[in-house]
Amino acid sequence: MIIRKATIIDMPWANARYDELGFVNSDFNNEFIAIAQQSEERVGIGRLVNISDGIQELGGMYVADSHRKQGIARKIVDFLLEQRSPAHTIYCLAFEHLATFYKSCGFVEVKSPEKTPTEITTKIDWCQSQYPYGNTLLAINEKG
């Protein structure tokens, strides 16, 4: 199992997975996208979306059903977090049933939601209208 940076060649596969899940498609030019691959098969994906200077959002996590419960999501998150600057704030809009997982990766509940960038609060509203799960706003290195 390897985790690697996505290439432009991976984008049709990545966005097809996101279409299946009802997630927003990736923008290769504004994201750092990680691919989990076993042999020649892509089995997972995650991304860091650039929101503004010093602010990113971790999301778009997907692991194929046949490869779940193998620690792949943790490896993807760890790989993505290794790519960030320690000074950056990373937000994560976690489905409530996955909040414990993200907290185990170093995320904490946002203390000052009123200071959260508009792009993040807009996405929270969108997620709540799109998915049947509740959402929890988490962050690493939250400012304020």
C-alpha positions as CSV (number, residue, x, y, z in Angstrom):
1,M,0.0,0.0,0.0
2,I,1.4,3.4,-1.0
3,I,0.0,6.9,-0.5
4,R,1.1,9.3,-3.2
5,K,0.3,12.7,-4.6
6,A,-2.3,12.6,-7.4
7,T,-1.4,13.4,-10.9
8,I,-3.7,15.0,-13.5
9,I,-4.1,11.4,-14.9
10,D,-5.8,10.4,-11.6
11,M,-8.5,13.2,-11.9
12,P,-11.2,11.3,-13.9
13,W,-11.0,8.5,-11.4
14,A,-11.0,10.8,-8.4
15,N,-14.0,12.9,-9.6
16,A,-15.9,9.8,-10.5
17,R,-15.6,8.6,-6.9
18,Y,-16.7,12.0,-5.7
19,D,-19.7,12.0,-8.1
20,E,-20.7,8.6,-6.6
21,L,-20.6,10.1,-3.1
22,G,-22.2,13.4,-3.9
23,F,-19.0,15.3,-3.1
24,V,-17.8,18.4,-4.9
25,N,-15.3,17.5,-7.6
26,S,-11.6,18.2,-7.1
27,D,-9.9,21.2,-8.7
28,F,-6.4,19.9,-9.4
29,N,-4.9,23.4,-9.5
30,N,-6.2,24.4,-6.0
31,E,-5.8,21.2,-4.0
32,F,-3.2,18.7,-2.8
33,I,-4.8,15.4,-3.5
34,A,-3.6,12.1,-2.1
35,I,-4.3,8.7,-3.6
36,A,-4.0,5.4,-1.8
37,Q,-2.9,2.6,-4.2
38,Q,-2.5,-1.1,-3.7
39,S,-0.6,-2.7,-6.6
40,E,-2.1,-0.9,-9.6
41,E,-5.5,-0.3,-8.0
42,R,-6.5,3.0,-6.6
43,V,-8.4,2.3,-3.3
44,G,-8.6,5.7,-1.5
45,I,-8.4,9.4,-1.8
46,G,-8.4,12.6,0.3
47,R,-7.5,16.2,-0.3
48,L,-6.4,19.5,1.2
49,V,-8.3,22.3,-0.4
50,N,-6.6,25.8,-0.4
51,I,-9.1,28.2,1.1
52,S,-6.9,31.3,1.5
53,D,-3.4,32.2,2.6
54,G,-2.6,29.9,5.5
55,I,-6.0,28.2,5.6
56,Q,-6.9,24.8,4.1
57,E,-9.7,22.2,4.4
58,L,-9.1,18.5,4.7
59,G,-11.8,16.5,3.1
60,G,-13.0,14.4,0.2
61,M,-12.0,11.2,2.1
62,Y,-13.0,8.0,0.4
63,V,-11.8,4.4,0.8
64,A,-13.2,1.6,-1.3
65,D,-15.6,-0.7,0.7
66,S,-13.3,-3.7,-0.1
67,H,-10.4,-1.9,1.6
68,R,-12.0,-0.4,4.7
69,K,-10.9,-1.3,8.3
70,Q,-7.2,-1.5,7.1
71,G,-6.0,1.9,8.4
72,I,-6.0,3.4,4.9
73,A,-8.0,6.5,5.8
74,R,-5.5,7.2,8.7
75,K,-2.6,6.9,6.3
76,I,-4.2,9.3,3.8
77,V,-4.9,11.9,6.6
78,D,-1.4,11.5,7.9
79,F,0.1,11.9,4.4
80,L,-2.0,15.1,3.8
81,L,-1.1,16.6,7.2
82,E,2.6,16.0,6.4
83,Q,2.2,18.3,3.4
84,R,1.0,21.3,5.2
85,S,2.9,24.2,6.8
86,P,2.8,24.0,10.6
87,A,1.5,27.6,10.6
88,H,-1.5,26.7,8.5
89,T,-5.0,26.2,10.0
90,I,-6.6,23.1,8.6
91,Y,-10.4,22.8,8.9
92,C,-12.3,19.5,8.6
93,L,-16.1,19.3,8.2
94,A,-16.5,15.8,9.6
95,F,-19.7,13.8,9.5
96,E,-20.6,13.4,13.1
97,H,-20.1,9.7,13.1
98,L,-16.5,10.2,11.9
99,A,-15.6,13.1,14.3
100,T,-13.8,10.7,16.7
101,F,-11.6,9.4,13.9
102,Y,-10.6,13.0,12.9
103,K,-10.0,13.9,16.6
104,S,-7.6,10.9,16.9
105,C,-5.7,12.5,14.0
106,G,-5.2,15.7,15.9
107,F,-8.2,17.7,15.0
108,V,-10.2,19.5,17.8
109,E,-13.6,21.1,17.8
110,V,-13.5,24.7,16.6
111,K,-13.6,27.2,19.5
112,S,-14.5,30.3,17.6
113,P,-16.9,29.4,14.8
114,E,-17.7,33.1,14.3
115,K,-14.1,33.6,13.1
116,T,-14.3,30.7,10.6
117,P,-13.7,31.8,7.0
118,T,-16.9,32.4,5.0
119,E,-15.9,29.6,2.6
120,I,-16.0,27.1,5.4
121,T,-19.3,28.3,6.9
122,T,-20.8,28.2,3.4
123,K,-19.7,24.6,3.0
124,I,-21.1,23.7,6.4
125,D,-24.5,25.0,5.3
126,W,-24.2,23.1,1.9
127,C,-23.2,19.9,3.7
128,Q,-26.2,20.1,6.0
129,S,-28.5,20.5,3.1
130,Q,-26.9,17.6,1.1
131,Y,-26.2,14.8,3.5
132,P,-28.4,13.0,6.0
133,Y,-25.6,13.1,8.6
134,G,-24.8,15.9,11.1
135,N,-21.5,17.7,10.7
136,T,-18.9,18.7,13.2
137,L,-16.5,21.5,12.5
138,L,-12.9,20.6,13.5
139,A,-9.6,22.2,13.1
140,I,-5.9,21.9,13.6
141,N,-4.0,25.1,14.6
142,E,-7.1,27.2,14.7
143,K,-6.4,30.9,15.0
144,G,-8.3,33.1,17.4
